[in-house]
Amino acid sequence: MESRNIFVDASIFIGQNYNYQGAVFENLARLAESGQARVFVTDIAVREVRAHIAEDIAKANHATSKFRKDARILRNLDGAPFDSMFSEFDDEKAAAALNAQLDAFLEKIGATTLLTSGVSIEKVFDKYFDKSPPFGEGKKKSEFPDAFTVEALEVWCEAEKEKMYVASTDPDLASACEQSDSLFLLKKLSVFVSTVQYHDDVLTPVVQQKFVDHLELIQDAISQSFCEQDFWLDDQEGDVEGVHVTEIEAEEFLVLEASADHAVVDVPYNLKYLAEVSYDDMDSAIHDSEDDVWIALHTIRTTVPREQSGESIISVRHSVDDPAVFEIQEVKFETGSLSGFPITINEWDYR
């Protein structure tokens, strides 16, 4: 699964006949409400849906008018269902009702509306003149809405360092996704629902159980990788010559990515370790008046106990079908803006 983000194109709403009680939209709402998926639309896509609602209502009114004319013989019959067959309806009221249903659905699923007003017009026109997707050889001006939508999605993905599925039956959007590193086309919204469901209901429990079964291996890997990180003294002139983990707790496994043969898991940890350090003994320092500096005559070498808590990101190779397959490929540590772990020498440390 590439992402939990899903952009729902206007073509999906149209293809589902604006039916938010159908299985596909109902299950998407369930995933969104439970936090298993995050739904996106653009202002252009929403306007396109509203435009198609108006068009489809006009077509429906025309069709019912033709039916009333062709079926006029049924006017001679009283009672249900014949009475309702010849009732006329107001296009604007029908559109307002369907637009209200759209608004209610978007609110229900907590959809994020990305605005295209901030999109770079220059980038869109570059694609137009270069005949890049969603523009093709014909450079159809009708694809400008798609171009602005794609640009808005990619800008969001780049800013958030995320990826996104694009549910659409539009071939021009499909060609744009093929050229993108952050957008992945799904021609059916149900494929996204199924992918998330399989990931959470099948793959996630399998991966979590494998981490439980290999707990000692996981803890050893965290300990070993921790000792290989960069350490430095942040309040002394000196060096950290080595660290040794003496105790570790890591028993919670939060699956970030999972497939049939690969997984990435967030493993919070608490550990205790000993750090071998050496630093200038400033109590032995003498003052060099010529350069106006203090020069330490002795170096302190000692071992200090420390504790560290944080999150490790572990990538593994595994197999859904073979419990014996489990190989740790990489261990990373979430250290924020730092490149490792600073050590402070406290006044009560043994000197």
N, C-alpha and C positions, 0 to 999 in steps of 0.2 A: 504494500500500500504506500503510495507516494505521499499522500497528504490526507488530512481530514477536512480540507477546505474544498468547497464545491461551488462553482459559478453555474447558475441555472439560466440558460439562454431563453430568449422569448420563444424560440421554436419548441422548447420542451413544454411550456405552458400551453401553447397552441395545440401541440400534439396530444396533450392530456385532456384537451377540451375544457380547460379551466376547471377541472373537477378536483377539488382539494379534499374530497372525501374518498377518492380512489386509493387503491393500495399503495401506489408509488409515492404519492405526496404524503399520505398518512404515515408511511414508514420513514420518509425523510424528516417529517415533523418530529417523530419519536426520537430519532437520532439527534436532531438539533436540540430538542428540549432536554435530553439527557447529557448534553455536552460531548457527544460522540462525533458530532459533525458541526461545521460552521458554514453557513450558507451565505453566498454573495450574489448580488445582482448589480447592475449598473443603472443609472438614471435613464440611459438610452434604451436599455432592454425593457425596463418597466413601461416607458412611453410606447415602445413597439407593441407590447402586450395590450395596452389600452387601445391603441389604434386598431389592432386586429379584433379586439372585442367589438368595437364599433362596426367594423366591416362585416364580421360574422353575424352580428345581430341584424344588420341590413339584409344580408343574404337570407337569414332565417325568416325575416318578415316577408321578403319577396316570395320565398318558398311556401309559406303558410297562406299568403294571398292567392297564389296559384292553386294551392290545395282547396281553399274555400270555393274557388271558382269551379274547379274540376269536380268537386264533391258536393255541389249545391243540392243534389237530390236528397242528401242526408238532412237538409234543413227541415224536411217534412217529418222528421222523427223527433219526439220530445224526450227530455230526460237525459241522464248521463249514459254514455259519454258524449252524446251528440251535441249537447248545449255548448260545452267548452271548446268544441272543434272550431266554432265560428266566432269565438271571442277574439277581438283584435287587441294588440298590445302596443305600448308606447316605446319606441326605440330608445329614447333618452333615459326613461325610467329603468328599462332593462339593462342598459349600459351602466347606469349608476349602481344598480344592484350588483352586477358582476364585478365592477371596479371595487366596490366595498368588500366583496368576498376576497378579492386579490389582496387588498390592504390588510384585511384581517389575517390572511394566511401568512403574509410576509412578517407581520407583527408576531404571530404565534411562533414562527420558527426563528425569530430574532435575526432576520436577514440583514446583512450589512449592505447598504447601498453605496457603491463607489461612484463618485461624481466624475464625469468626464470633462468638466469645465476647466480643470487644471492640467489636462493632458497637453503635451507639447504638440502644437499644430505643425511645427516644422518636421518633427519625426513622422507624423502621419503623412504629410505631403512627400517626404523622402520615399516612403514606401510606395506611394501612389506613382511617382515618376520612375522609381526603380522597378515597378511592376512586382513588388514583393507582396507576399500574402498579408492580408486577405485579398489584395488586388492581384489580378492575373493579367494575362495578355490583353484582355479587353479593357483593363483599367476602369471597371464599372464604377461610376460615381455612386451607385446605390450601395457600394460596400464601404462607404465612409463611416456609417454608424458602427459597423463591425471593427473597422480600424481603430476608432476611438475606444471602443470597448476593450479590444485586445491591449491597447497601450495602457489603459487604466488598470487592467489586471496585472500586467507586467510591472508597472510602477509600484503597485502595492506589494507584489511578491518580492521585488528587489529591496524595498524599504523594510519589509518585515523579515527578510531572509527566509521566505516560505515558498512552497510550491502550491499549485492549485489544479484540481480537476475542472474541466470545462464540459458541462453536459449540453450538447447541441447537435442538431441534425443539419446544421448549415455547413455546406462543403467549403465555403470560404473561411469560416472560423476553423474548420478542420485543417486546412492548409496552413493557417497561421500557427496553430498549435504544433504542427510538425516542425516548424522552424524555431520553436521556443524551447528554452531549457527549463522553464518553470511552469509551463501549461501543458496539461495532458488531456487529450480529448476522450470523452465517453459519449457514444452516440445514444446511449440509453441511461436515464437517471437511475433505473433499477440496478444497473451494473455497479454504480457507486454504493447504493444501499447494501447490495449483496457483499461487496468488497469489505465495507466497514463491519458488517455483521460477521462475516467469516473471520476477519482479523480479531475482533473482540471476543467472539464466542468460541472460536476454535483455536486459532493460532496463539492468542495471548495466554490462555490457560496452559497450553502445551509448553510454551517458552518459560513461563513462570515455574512450572513444575520441574523443568530441566534445570533451572537455576537452583531450585531447592535441592534437587538430587545431587548437584555438583557444588554444594555450598562451600566445602573446604577448598576446592579448586578455585572458586571465585574469590574467596578471601585471600588465598595465597597470591593470586594474580594482582589483586588490589595492593597488597602489601609490597610485592616485588616492584610493581610499577611506581608506587609511591616513593620508594627508596631511590628510584632512578630519576626523580624530578629534580628541578633546580631548587636549591636552598641557599639562603644568604642571611648574614647578620644585618639587621636593619638599624642597629644602634651602636655598633662597635666596628673598629677597623680590624677585620679578621676574616676567617673563612669557616664554612661548614664542610668538614672533611668527610663526613659520611653519616648516614642515619640507619637505624635498625628498628623495625616495628616489633613491639613486644606483645601487643594485644590489639585485636580488631573485632568489631561488631559490624556486620553487614548482612542483614536478613530481610530487607524489603526490596522488592523487584518491581520496577515500574516500566512496563514495556512501551517503548517509544515507536519502534518499527518492528514488523514481523512479517516474514514470508515463509514459504515452505522450507527454505534452506538457509535463511539468514535472519538475524535479529539484533536490534540495538536496545539496550536496557539501561535505565537510570537506576543505579544502586547507591543509595545513601550509605555513608559509613561513619563510624566513630573509631578512632584508633589512638593508641598510645605508642610513643616511640622515643628512642634515645638518639640524641644528636651529638656527634663528636665535633667539638668546635675549638678553634684557636683564635685568640685576639690579643691585641696590645694591652699590657698591664699598665694602665695610665698612672697607677700609684707609684710606679718606678720611673716615671717619665721625668726628663730634665728639659729645661727651657733653652732653646737655641735663640738667643737674643738677636743674632744677626739676621736670621730668616723669620724670627718671631713665630716659631713653631715648637710644639712639645714633642719630644722624641722618647718613645718607650724603650727602656733598657731590657725589659723582660716580656716574654709572651706567655699568656695563660693558655694551657691546654686542658680541657676537661670534657666531661660528658654531661649533658643536661637532659632531663626528662621533659617531654612535651606531649600535648594532646592535639589532635586535629579532627575536625568534623567537616563533612562536605558531601558532595555528590560525585560519583564516578560514572562515566558513560562507557559501557562495555559492549563491544561488537563481537558476535559469535557466529560461527558456522554450525548449523545443526540440521537435523532431518526430522520432519514430522513423522515419517514412517519408520525411522530407525532410532530407538532411544539411545543407542550406544554412540551415535554421532554427536559430538559436542566439542568444539574447538574454539578457544578464545583467540580472537584475532587482534584485538586492540583494546587498551584501557586508557581512557582520557579522564582528566580531572577538571571539574568546573572551578576555575580560580579567578573568574571575573576578568579584570583588566591586567591582573598580574600574570607573570610567566612561570610562577612557581610558588614557593612558600617561604615567607620571611620568618626569621627566628629572633626574638628579642631576648637579650641577656638581662635578667632581673637581678637586683641587688642581693637577693637571697640565694642565687645560684652559687653552688660550691665553686670556689676559685682555687 
